[in-house]
Amino acid sequence: MRDVVIVGGGPAGLNAALILGRCRRSVLLCDRGEPRNAATPRTWGVFTRDGTPPFALREAAQADLERYPTVERRAVEVVEATRLDGAFEVRLADGTRERARRLILATGLHQDLPDVDGFSRYWGTGVHSCPYCDGYEARDHAVVAYAHGPSAKGLALELTVWSRDVTLCTDGHGLDLSEEDRARLDRHGIRIIDAKLRRLVGDEAGPERLEFEDGGAIPCRAVFLMPAECRPSDLIRGLGCELKQNGTVPTRDYERTNVPGLFVAGDASRRVQFAVVAAAEGAMAAFAVNTELIREDTR
């Protein structure tokens, strides 16, 4: 029986393992090695590490863990997790099973891209989900808000922080906007194009042009996708976690969930999806886990 099993080796999982290692807790960190940001060349907005490639950050974090002998890392997928007698049992892809008193899921989210030619090619280099993470690199260039529905107006206005050349594209879905909302977008120079998208084209450096099925085209350095529903890990669903409509877990204080002993940290949690925030959530979950175990052990 270990103290903790951590599923996921991104910023949240790695930082949770670091804190728990320093608490001398027996930790098993399992990661299958398919991070959501694998296509992203740089990680921005991380204190003292601004612009570091994601894999370089992970390698440095893994090296940090080497000094803590109670932390074990395995490059393996966790395929099943169950709550059993007040603890947790996980089944790994290699067939082995492990038990732990607490479980931290730092599994992140899977985001499906819109079915537009070129979006997958430029995912992470010209098609993004977060302007806070990647807007600066497209500053003062033509950018597109790919959005429809209630969040469309907000995303388009948000992009004006980085560029005054913003186009809101609905890809044929249309917009239910009031005249006041349309006037507000117009005042800020935001164009609205309802035509269906044909493709995003460019060169190895990034996108250059967005083409439409009606034959039109506009310059485009970057596309930012509206906040969309994401698919959480099957582990989260299988353990009975509450879920919000967008697929994230509405965690309580210190990343606790509605399932006793289960913590969810990182992008699968409720907060903004920044790498530095994910790392902080991992640290908070680790603090709460250690506090709970101390209380159990000192009764």
N, C-alpha and C positions, 0 to 999 in steps of 0.2 A: 504494500500500500504506500504509494507516494503521497507527498503533501499536495502537489498540484500537477495537473497536465494542462499544457498550453497548446492550443491548436492554431497554427498560423505563425509564420516567421517574418511578418512585416514589422513596421515600427512599433505597433502596439504589443505584439507578442514578444518581440525581442526586448523591449524595455521592461515588460512585466517580468520576464525571465531574469533580467539583470537585477532588478530590485529584490526579487525573491531569492536569488543567489546570494545577495549580500545579507539576506536574513537567514542564511544557512538552511533554507528549505530544500527538500528533495523535489526537483522539477524535471519533468520530461517535456521538451519542446518538440512538437512534430510539425513539419512543414513539407509540403509536396513540391515546392519550388516553382510555382506558377503565379507570381504576383500580378495584381491588377495593373500595376504601373510598369510592367515589363517593357512596353513599347516607348516609355517616356525617357528621353535622353538625359534629362536633368531633373533634380528635385529642388524646387525653389521655396523660399520662405522658411528655411530651417536655420535656426540660430547657430551661427559659426560654421554652417555647412551649406550656405546658399549656393545652389547650382551644382551640387555634387550628384553624380550619376546614382540612380537608385541602387544598383548592384554594389557600388562602392560603399554606400552607406550600410547595406546589409553585411558586407564582408567585414567592415570595421566593427559593427555591433557584434557579429559572431566571434570575432577575435577577442572582444571584451569579455565575452562569456567564458572563455577558456580559463580564466584565472579562478573561476568558481567551481570547485569539484562536485558540488551537489547538483549542478545543472547538466543534464544530458540532452543533446540534440540528435534528432533522427530525421533523415530526409525521407519521409514516408507520409502517405495520406492517411488521415483518420476517416474511416468509412462509416463508422457507427458509434454513437455514444448513448448510454442509458444511465439513468439514475437508479442506484441499487443500494438498498439498506442505508440510506443517508449519505452514500458516497457516489462515485461515478466509475463506470467501466467503459473503456474505449476499445474498439476493435480496429486494428491497423490493417493496411492493405496487404501486408505480408502475412496476415493471419494471426499475429500475436495479439494478446489482450493485456491491457494495463488498467490498474485501478488507482484512483486518487481521491483524496478527501475533498478537493475542490477542483473545479474545471473553469478555465478561461478560454473563451472562444474569441480569437482575433482573426477570424476567417475572411474579413473584408466582404466585398460584394462583387457580383458579376453584372456588368452593364452591357446590354445588347445595343449595338449601334443601329441607327436607321439604315434601311436598305437603299443606300445611295452609292452609286459607283464612285470610288475614290475615298470614301469616308474611312474604310478599313485601312487603306494604304497610308493615309496621313494621320491615323489615330495616334495621338501622343506627340505628333510633330506639326500638326496643322488643324486637327480636329480635337477639341478638348471638352472636358466637362466642367472645368472650374476656371473662371477668369482671374481669380485671386492667385491661382497657381501659375497660369500661363499667359495672362493678359499683357503683362509688361513686355514680353518678347514681341507682341504684335502691335505695340503702341504706335499711334499716329499712322497706321495703315488701315486699309479697308478690311473690316471684320463683319462677320455675319452672326446674328442670333438665329439659330435654328430652333423655332419654338412655335407652339400654338396653345390655345387654352389659357387658363387664368395666369400662368407664370410668364407668358410671352412678353407682356409689356415690361415687367420688372427686369427680366434679363436684358432686354434691349436698352433700357435706361441705364442699367448697371454698366454696360459696356462703354458708355460715354466717358467713364473715368479714364479709359485707356485710349480711346479714339473718338474723333468727331465724325468719322466716316463709318456709320453703322447702318446695316440693312437687316430688317426683320423678315425672315423667310419662313412661310408656314408650310411649304411643300404640298400645297393644295388643300390643306385642312381648314383654311380660313381663320378668321378671328372674330370673336364676339366682343367688339370694343364699342364703348360709348363714343359719342362725338367729342366729349371732353377728353377722353383718353387719346383719341386719334389726334386731336389738336395738340395735346401735350407731347406726343411723339414727334409731330411735325415741327413744333417749336425747337426741338433739340436736333432737328435735321435727320431724323430716323425715317428711312424709307420702308415701306411695307410691300413685299412681293408675295402674292398668293399662288403663283404658278408652281407646278410640279417641278422638282429638281431632276435634272438629267445626270449630271456628273460634276465632280470636283477635279480639276486638272491642274497640273503644275510640273515641277521638275524634282530632282533629288533633294533640293534645298527646302521644298515645301510647296503648298498650294499657291496658285496664281489667279485662278479664275473659276467662278461657279457658273455652270451652264444650266439652262432650263429647257424643258420639253417644248416650249413654245418658240424656241430659237433664240431667246434672249440670253444675255450673259452679263456678269458684273465682275469687277476685280475683287479678289478675296485672298487675304493673307492668312486668315484663321477663321474657323467656324467654332462657335461655342454652343453646345447642346443644352437645351433646357433641362432642369432637374427632372429626371425620369425615374420611373419605378425600376428598382434593381432586384435581382434575385439573390436572396440570402442563402447561406449554406444550408444544405439538407439537415445538418446537425442541429441547427437552430430550430428548424421546424420540428424535427423529431423529438426534441426535448421538451416541447410544449411552450416555447417562449412566446410572449405576446409580440405582435408585429404591427407596425404602423402601415398605412396604405402604400407608402413608398418602399416597403420591404425592409426598413431598418427596425431595430429593437428599441423600444422606449425604456431605456435603462433608468434605474433609480440612482440614488447617491452612490458614489464610488463604483459605478458601472454594475451594480447589482441588477439582477433580473427578477421576474416573478417566480422563477424556479430557485428554491433555496440552494445555496452553494454554487450557483452558476453565474458567471460574470461574462459580459460581452463588451469588448473594447475595440476601438478602431472604427473603420468606415461602416461596419455593420451596426454601430451604435447610433445615437440620435444627433450627435453634434456635427459641425461643419467637417468636411472631409479633407483636412489638411494633414500632411505627414506629421508635423510637429504636434498637432492636437491628438492624433492617434497614439503617439508615443506617450503623451501626458495621460491619456486614458489608461494605457497599459500600466503606468506607474500607479495610478489611483486604484485600479483593480488589485494590483499586487499589494498595496498598503492595506486594503480592506481584507484581502485573503489572509495576510499575516496576522492582522488584528483578530480576526475570527478564530484562527487556529490557536493563538495565544490564549484566548478566553476558554476555548475547549480544553487546552492542555493544563490550565491552571485552576480549574474548578476544584 
